[in-house]
Structures are given as C-alpha cells and as structure tokens.
C-alpha cells in the first residue's frame, strides 16, 4: 500500500510538472505546434532511460525509488495521450504536414533522448 501511495503522489507531481512546463513553453513559443508535449516526452524519455540503466547496474537507485520515479513521476510527466490528441486534431483540420512532423519529431527525438539518457548514465557510473 505504501508503494501505491508513493506512486500516486509522484504521479500527481509529474502531472503538475508537465502542466507547468507545457504551459510555459506554450506561452513562450505559441500553441500552434505542440512544442510543450514534445519537450516533456523527450525529457521523460531521457530520464526514464537514465534511471532504468542506473538502477540495473548500481545501488544508487533502489527498486522502490525506480518505481516511484518512472511509474509515478515520469508516468505522470510524459504523455502519449496528449501527443495522440494533438496529432488527431491536426489530421481533423487536414494539417497533414504538421501531423506528420509531430509524429516524426516525437518518435525520433524521444528515441535519441532515451539513447542519450542511457549514454549519460553509463558515463556517470563509469560502466
């Protein structure tokens, strides 16, 4: 029950962080393109990869902390559902190029960020 509550609290914090970052990026760059959603998904991909790697090769992150950080905080922080909705809205408005660009940027940037998180964790840990 303790892990469940910690994951829920961390998820709420991740959701709040996503809202704050997405709103801030939207105010800075505009809302015509989902910059905020892309950024949170890229940051989340980086962080999940770094945390997962670190927790498997060292004792720096315990399984319980890994669960709270990845399933809880980053589960609330990253958002496939927003990515999907924003892409569907572009398709409904027949903004084909914008929809494809959103998919390509999100997929490629998150994959690169995930790989980057793995590389950074390996270097920091010296493994």
DAKA-V143332 format. One record per helix or strand of 3 or more residues. SS is the DSSP state (a for helix, b for strand). FROM is the first residue (numbers start at 1). TO is the last residue. Records with the same first field share a line. If there is no record, write none. Layout:
BEGIN
SS->FROM-TO  FROM-TO
END
This chain:
BEGIN
a->2-29  35-57  63-77  80-92  96-125
END
